[in-house]
Amino acid sequence: MDMLALFFKQGDDVVVTARYPDIPDGSGMTATFYIKDDKTTPDTDATVLTYDADVVADPDNLGATLSNFTIPSEDTQVAGAWWWKVRVFDPFSNVRTANQGTLLIEAV
């Protein structure tokens, strides 16, 4: 897994698209995007922000899937460095981390 840094502008609504080239069929699958203080913060910590989405066919990549996560502007008000992560859940409660990395919310 390659870690990827994300950059958001402070106070903006943001849509994050996570692509899953190795998941050909997202039937019954969901995904969660996490914003955490750092990578050691448990996903279940009360301070963690989460956004859920379905795993659907990727219209631009035949045989691949994606999720779109909508992050509202009220959750991008504080500039600073955070940690993000995407986890994918199948219908049998199996879970895997699709990707993660540093999230910078930049003051404008």
C-alpha positions in Angstrom: 0.0 0.0 0.0 1.4 3.4 -1.0 0.6 6.1 1.5 -0.8 9.3 0.0 -0.9 12.8 1.4 -4.2 14.7 1.0 -4.6 18.4 1.1 -7.9 20.2 1.9 -8.5 23.9 2.0 -9.7 25.1 5.3 -13.5 25.6 5.5 -14.2 23.9 2.1 -16.6 21.1 1.4 -14.6 18.2 0.0 -15.4 15.1 -1.9 -12.8 12.3 -1.7 -12.9 9.6 -4.3 -11.2 6.3 -3.3 -10.5 3.9 -6.1 -10.2 0.2 -5.6 -8.6 -1.3 -8.8 -8.3 -4.8 -7.1 -12.0 -5.0 -6.1 -13.9 -5.9 -9.2 -17.4 -6.1 -7.6 -18.5 -4.0 -4.7 -21.8 -5.8 -4.2 -22.8 -5.5 -0.5 -19.5 -3.7 0.3 -19.2 -0.4 2.2 -16.3 1.8 3.0 -15.4 4.3 5.7 -13.1 7.4 5.5 -11.6 8.3 8.8 -10.0 11.6 10.0 -7.9 11.1 13.1 -5.4 13.1 15.2 -2.6 10.7 14.2 -2.1 7.2 12.9 -2.0 5.7 16.5 -5.5 7.0 17.4 -7.9 4.1 17.5 -10.6 4.2 14.9 -13.2 4.0 17.7 -11.9 7.0 19.6 -14.6 9.6 20.2 -12.5 12.3 18.4 -12.3 10.4 15.1 -14.5 11.7 12.3 -16.0 9.1 10.0 -17.8 9.2 6.6 -19.5 6.2 5.1 -20.1 5.3 1.4 -21.0 2.4 -0.7 -18.5 0.6 -3.0 -19.7 1.0 -6.5 -18.5 0.2 -10.1 -15.9 2.7 -11.3 -17.3 4.2 -14.6 -13.8 5.1 -15.8 -12.1 1.8 -15.0 -13.8 -1.4 -16.2 -13.5 -4.1 -13.5 -12.7 -1.7 -10.7 -14.7 0.0 -8.0 -14.8 3.3 -6.0 -16.3 5.2 -3.2 -17.1 8.9 -2.9 -16.9 10.4 0.6 -18.4 13.9 1.2 -16.7 15.8 4.0 -18.7 18.9 5.0 -17.0 22.3 5.5 -17.7 22.2 9.3 -15.2 19.3 9.5 -12.5 21.3 7.7 -12.5 24.4 9.9 -9.3 23.7 11.8 -6.0 24.0 9.9 -3.3 21.5 10.8 -2.0 18.0 10.2 -4.2 15.0 10.7 -4.2 11.3 9.6 -6.7 9.8 7.2 -7.6 6.2 6.4 -10.0 4.3 4.2 -11.3 0.9 5.3 -13.4 -1.4 3.1 -16.0 -3.8 4.6 -17.4 -6.8 2.8 -20.8 -8.4 3.4 -19.1 -11.0 5.7 -17.7 -8.4 8.1 -14.2 -8.8 6.7 -12.3 -5.5 6.7 -9.2 -4.2 5.1 -7.4 -0.8 5.0 -7.4 0.4 1.4 -5.0 3.3 2.0 -4.0 5.9 4.6 -1.7 8.9 5.0 -1.2 12.4 6.2 -4.0 14.9 5.8 -3.2 18.6 5.7 -5.9 21.2 6.2 -4.4 24.3 4.8 -5.3 27.8 6.0 -6.4 30.1 3.3 
